[in-house]
């Protein structure tokens, strides 16, 4: 900043309250504006890590596509894909929401499949989309559980393709593995004798084109203790 003038900082991205992880703060309004545009155009690659509580998933890697919008009571919720584009009370529209997930550990243990994948580089968008595609066709078709299923700890990595409000939290709830501490979306706030006041969701990495130089940059935030010894996505350089 110029001598005698306070330094202005500009937020290029935001995180939900209680979500930890990487954020981008710029010193130039021009840079922030370009990054916001890159977010809007889905040119920023993001990864998140979350600790979910629920039965072991019957998938190792999955991509879920649904609608996203507010309910008649104002809360964010999952809609079916057939609702995308439909008008909602208040004038907003149901928008598309796509997230890819992979299981990293189950109850702290890696499967042979998970271990092999963790030793590879960060998936590209096209590789993420090669996973099993789950399309939400009914707003009420959230995964049902059988009576003999036991809850466990499911550590997942999420690759949000879109950037909807509470996207990962909503899709985890829909998949039947809500995030620990996320009581708003079905998560438990007490687990193994401890109470949790924040949800276990962490913005792990951001990759984007530098708004000034045009070079590819990648940022990682240190993983929280609840994530355990999980390998971070590797950069290409």
N, C-alpha and C positions, 0 to 999 in steps of 0.2 A: 504494500500500500504506500501511497505518497506520504511524505513526512508530515506529521501532525494530524493525519487522518486515520480514523479507526479502520482496522482490517475488516472487510466484509466477507462473510462466509456464506456459501449457498449449498443447501442440501440437494443432492441429485437423486436420492432415493430415500425411502422411509421404510421402517420396520414396525410391525405391530408392537404394542406395549408387551413387555415380557419376552419378546423375541430377541435373542442375542445375535451377534455376528457382525459381518462386514457392512460398512456404510461408506458412501462416497460424498465427501465434502470438498467443494471447489472454492478457489479464491476469485474466480472470474465468473460473472453472471453469464457470459457468452458460453463458457464451457458447460455450466450447469444446464443451460437451455438446450444445448446439443445432446447432452446425456439424457435429459428428460424425453427428448424426441426419439432417441435410440430406444429407450424403455418402451415408449408408446408403439414403436414399430417392431417390437420384439427382437431387437438386435443385440440385446444384452443377455448373455448366458449366465444362468444362476444355478447354484446347487444349495440345497438345504439338508440338514440332518435332523431327524426327529426321533425321540424315544416314545414309542407307542405301547399301549397296554391292551392286550386282546389275545384271541386265539391265534395260533400259528397260521399265517396265510397259506393258501394252497397254490400260491404263485411265487416265483422267484424274482420276476421282473414283469411289470405291467404298466400299461398306459391307459389312463381313464379320461374319457371325453364326455362332457356334460354341459348343461347350461348353468348360468350363474346369475342370481338376481336377489332382490329382496322379497320376503314374504309379505302377506297383507298386514302383518304386525310390525314390519320394518326390519326384521332380522335377515341377515344374509343366509342363503340356502342354495342347495343343489336343485337344478331343474333338469328335465329330460332334454335331449338334443332336439326333439321336435318342438320345444318351446323357444328355441333360439330365435331372436328377432321379434318375439311377442311383446306387446306393450304391457307394462305393469302399472298398478296404481301409483300416481305421482309422476307419470310420464317417462320413466326409465324403461329400458328394454332388457330382455334376457340376452346375455352375451355368452359366447363360447368360452369354455374353460377346459384346458388340457394340461394334465400333469403325468409325467412318467415317474415310476417308483422302482426301487430295487431294495431287496432285503439284504442288510449287511450282517446282522447277527440275530439269533434267537436265544433269548436268555443268556446273552453274553458269549454264545458259542457260534463260530462261523461254520457254515456247511462247506463242503469241498467246492461247491459251485460258487458260493459267495467269496471264498478265499481266492479262487482263480480270477474272479472278476476284479477283486480289489487290487490285484497285482498288475492289472492292465491300466492303460491311460484312461483319462476321463472320456466318457462316451460322447460322441458327437450327437447332434440332434437326430440325424437319420438313424443312428444306431439305437437311440432310445426308442424311436418309433417302430423298430423291428420287434419290440416286445409284444406280448399279448395285448390286444386292444380291447378294452372294456367300454362299451358305449352305454350311457345311462338312457334307457328308453322309457322308464317310468319313474316319476318323482318319488314314489314310495317304495322303490325296489332296493332299498339299502340292504346290505348283506345281512342275512339272518343267521343266527348261530344255533347249534344244537345244544341240548342240555348237558351233554358230557364234555363239551369243550372247556378247557381251562385257560384262564388268562395267563399270559406270560409277557415278557419284555421283547418287543420287536423293534430293533433299531433299523431305520430305513434312511435311504438317501432319496431326495426328491429333486426332480428336474422340471420346474414349472415352465411350460411353453408360453402360456399366457400370464398375465399379471393381475389377476382379480383379487379383490379384497378377501382375506382369510382363505385363499385358495387351497393351500396345502392342508390346513386345519379342517376344512369342509370335506375334502376328498378322503382324508384319513378317517373321519367319522363315517363317511359313506361306505368305506371299505370294511368297516367293523373293527378298526384298530385306532381309536381316538388317541390323541397325544396325551401323555401323562401330564396332569395338572390343568388341562384345557377343559374346565368344567362347562364352559359356554357351549362346547361341541361334544359333550358326552364323555370327556376324559375324567379319570379318577383324580381326586386331590389327596388321597391317602393310599400309600402303597408300601407294603412290607413294613408296616408300623411307623412310617414317617408321613408327615403332611407336607404338601408342596403348594406354594402360593403362586407359582409361575409355571407356564407350560414349557415343556422341554422341546423347544424348536430353535434351531440355530442356523443363521444365514452363513453358509460355509464358504462360498466363493462367488466371485463376479468376474466375468471376462467380457471385454468390450474393446471397441476401437477408440483410441485416445482422441478426444474431441479437437485437439489442436495439432498434434503430430501425425495422427492417422495410424500410428503403430498399434499392434495388438497388445493389450495389457491384461494382466490377471492378478487378482487380489484374493488372499485367503485369510480368514480369521481363525485364530487358535481354537481348537475344539474344546467344549466344556467338559468337565469331569464325567458327566453322565454318559458321554458318548463312548467312553472307554478307549482302548487302543485301536482305533479305526484308522486305516490308511486314508490320507487326504487324496483327492483327485490330483493326478500328476499333470503338470503343464508340459507342453511340447518342447520347451526350451530349458 
